[in-house]
Amino acid sequence: MLQGASIYWFARGLAARRYLSAGDLVRFALGQLRFRVVATEHRGHMDLARQSALAFVAGWRVSDMERLAEEIYDELIAERIWSGTRALAQQHLDAGQPVWLVTAAPVELGRVIANRLGLTGAIGTVAEVADGVYTGALDGDLMHGPAKADAITKLAAAEGLDLSRCSAYSDSINDLPMLNTVGQAVAVNPDSALRREARARGWQVRDFRSVRKAAKVGIPATLATGAAAGAIITAMALRRRWRAPERRQTPARSR
């Protein structure tokens, strides 16, 4: 849905506010390169990623994280939302279908993005909290790879959704487990590995990178233009199970 990796640009916003050092920002960039370009699933790398994913928020109050997520979205992320991908999400919303954001970024940031764009909700990496303060450990798993597939399966069970009637969108081969879980998988602005996989399986490929890349979506008019890119976020449109399959009426809109 966005250009780049949301966790990196979130870190960049934190660095601008002196919550993180330049060295921390470089480590975030290298980590994103590892998972985005190399797409490694080496056990040691994943264990390290789990341990360090949200360690930097240890001691922060949840309320501060939520405030910073809103500020950094407005400053650095909103202007880099792909207009074409946003339009895809809106088509599902207009058809009365819930749309969920599934991201490896902190769930607080995912919720801000979902709220700003009018999506149904967000699933993301959850940090452990004690008395309103982050411990620095994860509550559950890093929302990456197979964890995304598990998360949407649980969501479908809770919401009464039929995954065979659902669509999932991704730009990364890392999301292959999630794409395999739904009835319709779509590669959006895909990396080379996902493009090859999509072609081999006959999946639809949508690429918006040849059009104007700086499309601004959802930015309040009073805000100055930001200078950064956005996030690796996989948008999943879930179609509610028809109670009576022979009835083809449009379901009520869900927000």
SVG drawing of the C-alpha trace seen along z (x, -y; Angstrom):
<svg xmlns="http://www.w3.org/2000/svg" viewBox="-31 -25 57 47">
<polyline fill="none" stroke="black" stroke-width="0.4" points="0.0,0.0 2.9,-2.3 6.4,-2.9 9.1,-1.4 9.0,0.0 6.8,-1.6 8.9,-0.6 12.0,-2.3 10.1,-5.5 8.6,-5.4 12.2,-5.1 13.2,-8.0 10.5,-10.1 11.7,-9.0 15.3,-9.9 14.1,-13.4 12.7,-13.8 15.9,-12.4 14.2,-9.3 16.7,-7.2 20.2,-7.8 21.6,-7.9 23.1,-4.5 19.7,-3.1 18.3,-4.4 21.1,-2.7 20.4,0.6 16.7,0.3 17.6,-0.3 19.9,2.8 17.2,4.9 14.7,3.8 17.2,4.6 17.7,8.1 14.0,8.9 12.9,6.9 15.6,7.6 17.3,10.8 14.0,12.1 15.9,14.4 14.1,16.8 17.2,18.1 16.3,19.2 19.0,17.2 18.0,14.1 14.4,14.5 15.2,15.2 17.3,12.0 14.5,10.1 12.0,11.3 14.2,10.3 15.0,6.9 11.7,6.0 10.3,3.7 13.1,3.6 13.6,-0.1 10.2,-1.0 11.1,0.5 10.1,-2.0 7.8,-4.0 4.2,-4.7 1.6,-3.3 0.0,-6.7 3.3,-8.2 3.6,-5.5 0.1,-6.2 0.8,-10.0 4.1,-9.6 2.5,-7.1 -0.1,-9.8 2.4,-12.5 4.8,-10.5 2.0,-9.2 1.0,-12.7 4.6,-13.9 6.3,-11.0 3.9,-8.3 0.7,-9.7 2.0,-11.3 3.6,-8.0 0.5,-6.0 0.2,-4.5 -2.9,-6.0 -3.6,-2.8 -3.5,-0.6 -5.6,-3.0 -8.2,-2.8 -8.2,1.0 -8.9,0.8 -11.7,-1.7 -13.3,0.5 -13.7,3.2 -15.0,0.7 -17.5,-0.7 -18.8,2.8 -19.5,3.2 -16.5,5.5 -14.2,5.1 -10.6,4.3 -7.8,5.1 -4.2,3.9 -1.7,6.7 1.7,5.4 5.0,6.4 5.1,2.8 3.8,2.1 0.1,2.5 -0.3,-1.0 1.1,-2.4 -1.0,0.0 -4.1,-1.2 -3.3,-4.8 -2.9,-4.1 -6.1,-2.1 -8.0,-4.8 -6.7,-7.6 -7.7,-5.6 -11.1,-4.5 -10.2,-0.8 -11.8,1.7 -8.9,2.4 -5.2,3.5 -3.2,6.5 0.4,5.9 3.3,6.8 2.2,6.5 4.5,5.3 4.2,6.6 2.7,4.0 2.8,3.8 1.0,1.0 0.7,-1.1 4.4,-0.8 6.2,1.3 8.5,4.0 10.5,4.2 9.4,7.8 6.9,9.1 3.4,10.2 3.2,13.1 5.1,13.5 6.6,11.0 3.9,10.4 5.9,11.8 5.7,14.7 3.6,17.6 2.4,15.4 0.4,13.3 -1.3,16.4 -2.1,17.6 -3.4,14.1 -5.9,13.9 -7.1,17.4 -7.9,16.5 -9.5,13.2 -11.7,15.1 -12.8,17.5 -13.7,14.6 -15.5,12.5 -17.3,15.3 -15.4,14.9 -14.8,17.4 -11.1,17.1 -11.9,18.8 -13.9,15.7 -11.2,13.3 -8.5,11.4 -5.0,10.6 -2.6,8.1 1.2,8.0 4.4,6.7 6.7,9.2 7.6,12.9 7.7,13.0 3.9,12.9 3.5,16.0 2.0,18.0 -0.7,15.4 -1.3,15.2 -1.7,19.0 -4.4,18.8 -7.0,16.8 -9.0,17.5 -7.6,14.6 -4.0,13.5 -2.8,10.3 0.8,9.1 1.0,5.3 4.2,3.5 5.9,6.9 9.5,7.7 11.1,9.9 10.6,13.2 6.9,12.5 6.4,11.4 7.8,14.8 5.6,16.7 2.5,14.7 3.2,15.4 3.8,19.1 0.5,19.4 -1.5,17.1 -2.1,14.5 -3.0,11.0 -0.2,8.5 -0.8,4.8 2.1,2.4 1.6,-1.3 5.2,-2.3 5.2,-3.6 2.6,-6.3 3.2,-9.4 4.9,-8.1 4.3,-11.0 0.5,-10.7 -0.8,-12.2 -3.7,-10.5 -5.3,-11.3 -3.0,-14.3 -4.8,-17.0 -4.6,-20.3 -3.1,-22.1 0.0,-19.8 3.3,-20.6 4.5,-18.1 6.6,-15.4 9.9,-14.2 9.9,-10.5 8.6,-7.2 6.2,-4.8 5.7,-1.2 5.6,2.4 2.0,3.1 -0.1,5.8 -3.8,4.9 -6.3,7.7 -9.9,7.3 -12.1,9.9 -15.5,10.7 -18.1,11.8 -19.5,15.2 -22.9,15.2 -25.6,16.5 -27.6,17.5 -25.2,18.1 -28.1,17.9 -28.7,14.3 -26.4,11.9 -27.2,8.7 -24.4,6.4 -23.7,6.8 -24.0,3.8 -21.0,1.6 -18.7,2.3 -16.2,-0.3"/>
</svg>
